[in-house]
Amino acid sequence: MRIAMIEDDTELAELLCDFLAQYNLHVTNYEDPYLGISALSVTPYDLLILDLSLPGMDGLEICKEIRQKSDIPIIISSARSDLEDKVIGLGLGADDYLPKPYEPKELYARILSVSRRYQRSNKESQAPASALRHDKKAGLIYFHDKPLKLTRAEYEVLGELLHQHGCVVSRAQLIQAAPSLGEDSDSRSLDVLISRIRTKLGENSKNPKHLHSVRGVGYRIEG
C-alpha cells in the first residue's frame, strides 16, 4: 500500500514513516504542500495523510483541491483541535480526522478502517446494475427499467424470486408465495407460470439468462 503524507513536522513524519513501514505501508512525505499536490496528480497513491497547519497553504484548501480531482481516501492529521476545522474538513471530503497528539498505532488502525470502507464502496459502485428491479410500493417489477406486464400470480412468483435473488427457491415456497395460483395449484401450474414469465423476459428454458431452473428443487433468479 502506497501512502502520501503532507506534513511539515519532519520528526513526526519520520516516526510515522518508520512505524508504518513495519506493516508494509510505504509512506512518502512531502514537507512542501505544493510538491505534495503535484505528486498526487502523477503518482497512484492509495491514501493521503494530511496536516492542516502547513507553510504557504492551509490544509483545508489542499483537501478541497484534491477532492475536486480525486477520490483518494484522506485522513486529516492535525494539532488544530477546533471543532469547526473538523467539521469543515469532513465536509470538504476528508474520510477521517485524527487530532494530534496520537499514538502511531491509532493512525495505523484508522488507515485500515478507511481503506476497508473505500474498497467496499468501490466494489459496490463497480457492481453491474441488476436487469430486474422490484418496486414493492408501486407493485411493479421492472426489466431493463421498463415495467413488466404481469398477472397477479406472475407478479407474486417473480417477486418472491427477486426477494431471494441469487438463491434457489423451492417449488413449495413459490406456490405458497403465490396465493393467486389458487388452492389447487401444483408444480405443473407453477411450471406453466414460469414459462410465461420467461417469455416476458425474452428467454427460453434451454438457455436462460435470468430465470434458471434447478432440477428437483425449484428456481433461481440471477442478473
C-alpha positions in Angstrom: 0.0 0.0 0.0 1.4 3.4 -1.1 0.6 6.4 1.1 1.3 10.1 0.6 1.7 12.3 3.6 1.8 16.1 3.6 3.4 17.0 6.9 5.9 19.8 7.7 7.0 18.3 11.1 9.9 16.3 9.9 10.5 14.4 13.1 6.8 13.3 13.3 6.9 12.4 9.6 10.0 10.2 10.0 8.5 8.5 13.1 5.2 7.7 11.3 7.0 6.5 8.1 9.2 4.1 10.1 6.3 2.8 12.1 4.0 2.2 9.2 6.8 0.5 7.2 6.6 -2.4 9.7 3.1 -3.1 8.3 4.2 -2.9 4.6 2.8 0.6 4.3 5.1 2.6 2.2 4.8 6.3 3.1 6.3 9.2 1.1 6.2 12.5 3.0 6.1 16.0 1.3 7.0 18.9 3.5 6.1 21.3 0.8 2.3 21.2 0.2 2.6 22.3 -3.4 5.0 19.5 -4.1 2.6 17.1 -2.4 -0.3 18.2 -4.6 1.8 17.8 -7.7 2.9 14.3 -6.7 -0.7 13.2 -6.1 -1.6 14.2 -9.6 1.1 11.9 -11.2 1.6 9.1 -8.7 -1.1 6.5 -7.9 -1.2 6.7 -4.1 -3.7 4.6 -2.2 -4.3 7.1 0.7 -3.3 10.6 1.9 -2.4 11.7 5.4 -2.8 15.5 5.5 -1.7 18.0 8.1 -3.6 21.3 8.3 -1.0 23.8 9.5 1.3 23.9 6.6 3.7 26.6 5.2 2.2 28.7 2.4 -1.1 26.8 2.2 -3.9 25.8 4.6 -4.6 22.1 4.7 -8.3 22.6 4.3 -7.6 24.3 0.9 -5.5 21.3 0.0 -8.3 18.9 1.0 -10.7 20.8 -1.2 -8.4 20.9 -4.2 -7.5 17.3 -4.0 -11.1 16.1 -3.5 -12.2 18.0 -6.7 -9.7 16.0 -8.7 -9.6 12.6 -6.9 -11.5 10.2 -4.7 -8.3 9.1 -2.8 -9.1 8.4 0.9 -7.9 11.3 3.0 -7.1 11.2 6.7 -6.5 14.7 8.3 -3.8 14.6 11.0 -3.8 17.9 12.8 -2.9 19.6 16.1 -5.8 22.0 15.4 -8.4 20.8 17.8 -11.1 23.3 16.8 -14.4 21.5 16.2 -15.0 23.9 13.2 -11.9 22.6 11.5 -13.0 19.0 11.9 -16.5 19.8 10.6 -15.1 21.7 7.6 -12.5 19.1 6.8 -15.1 16.2 6.8 -17.5 18.4 4.8 -14.8 19.0 2.2 -14.5 15.3 1.7 -11.9 14.0 4.2 -12.7 10.5 5.3 -11.3 10.8 8.9 -9.9 13.4 11.3 -7.2 12.4 13.8 -6.3 15.1 16.3 -2.7 15.3 17.4 -1.0 14.0 19.6 -1.9 10.4 18.9 -0.1 7.0 19.0 1.1 5.7 15.7 -0.9 2.6 16.3 -4.1 4.6 16.2 -3.1 6.1 12.8 -2.5 2.6 11.6 -5.9 1.5 12.8 -7.5 4.5 11.1 -5.7 3.7 7.8 -7.1 0.1 7.8 -10.6 1.3 8.6 -10.7 4.0 6.0 -9.2 1.6 3.4 -11.8 -1.1 4.1 -14.6 1.4 3.7 -13.2 2.7 0.5 -12.6 -0.7 -1.0 -16.1 -1.8 -0.1 -17.7 1.3 -1.5 -15.6 0.9 -4.7 -16.8 -2.7 -5.2 -20.4 -1.7 -4.7 -20.1 1.2 -7.3 -18.5 -1.2 -9.8 -21.1 -3.9 -9.4 -23.2 -4.3 -12.5 -26.8 -3.0 -12.2 -29.4 -5.7 -12.0 -31.6 -6.1 -15.0 -34.6 -6.8 -12.8 -35.9 -4.4 -10.2 -38.8 -4.8 -7.8 -40.7 -1.7 -6.7 -42.8 -3.1 -3.9 -44.5 0.2 -3.1 -45.7 0.6 -6.6 -46.4 -3.1 -7.1 -44.3 -3.2 -10.2 -41.4 -5.3 -11.5 -39.1 -3.6 -14.0 -36.9 -5.3 -16.6 -34.2 -3.1 -18.0 -36.1 -0.1 -16.5 -39.4 -1.0 -18.2 -42.4 -2.3 -16.2 -43.3 -5.8 -17.0 -47.0 -6.6 -17.7 -47.6 -9.4 -15.3 -50.7 -11.2 -14.0 -51.1 -11.2 -10.2 -49.7 -14.8 -9.9 -46.7 -14.0 -12.1 -46.0 -10.9 -10.0 -46.2 -12.9 -6.8 -43.8 -15.7 -8.1 -41.3 -13.3 -9.7 -41.4 -11.0 -6.6 -40.5 -14.0 -4.4 -37.6 -15.0 -6.6 -36.3 -11.4 -6.6 -36.7 -11.3 -2.8 -34.3 -14.2 -2.6 -32.2 -13.0 -5.5 -29.4 -15.5 -6.4 -30.8 -18.2 -4.1 -32.7 -21.3 -5.1 -36.3 -21.1 -4.1 -38.2 -24.3 -3.8 -41.4 -25.0 -5.7 -43.3 -25.3 -2.5 -42.1 -21.8 -1.4 -43.1 -20.3 -4.7 -46.6 -21.9 -4.6 -47.0 -20.7 -1.1 -45.9 -17.1 -2.0 -48.4 -17.0 -4.9 -52.0 -17.4 -3.4 -53.3 -16.1 -6.8 -52.4 -19.6 -8.2 -55.4 -21.0 -6.3 -55.7 -23.6 -3.6 -55.4 -26.5 -6.1 -52.2 -25.2 -7.6 -49.4 -27.7 -8.1 -45.9 -28.0 -9.7 -47.4 -28.2 -13.2 -49.3 -24.9 -12.9 -46.1 -23.3 -11.5 -44.1 -24.6 -14.4 -46.6 -23.0 -16.8 -46.4 -19.8 -14.9 -42.6 -19.8 -15.0 -42.8 -20.4 -18.8 -44.9 -17.3 -19.2 -42.6 -15.2 -17.1 -39.6 -16.4 -19.2 -41.4 -15.4 -22.4 -41.9 -11.9 -20.9 -38.2 -11.8 -20.1 -37.4 -12.8 -23.7 -35.7 -16.0 -22.8 -36.2 -19.8 -23.1 -35.8 -22.7 -20.8 -32.9 -24.2 -22.7 -30.6 -21.2 -22.4 -32.0 -18.9 -19.7 -30.0 -15.8 -18.7 -32.0 -14.7 -15.7 -34.6 -17.3 -14.6 -32.9 -20.7 -14.0 -34.5 -24.0 -13.1 -32.8 -26.3 -10.5 -33.8 -29.9 -11.2 -35.8 -31.4 -8.4 -35.7 -28.3 -6.3 -37.1 -25.1 -7.8 -35.9 -21.9 -9.5 -33.4 -19.1 -9.1 -33.2 -15.5 -10.4 -29.8 -14.1 -11.4 -28.8 -10.8 -13.0 
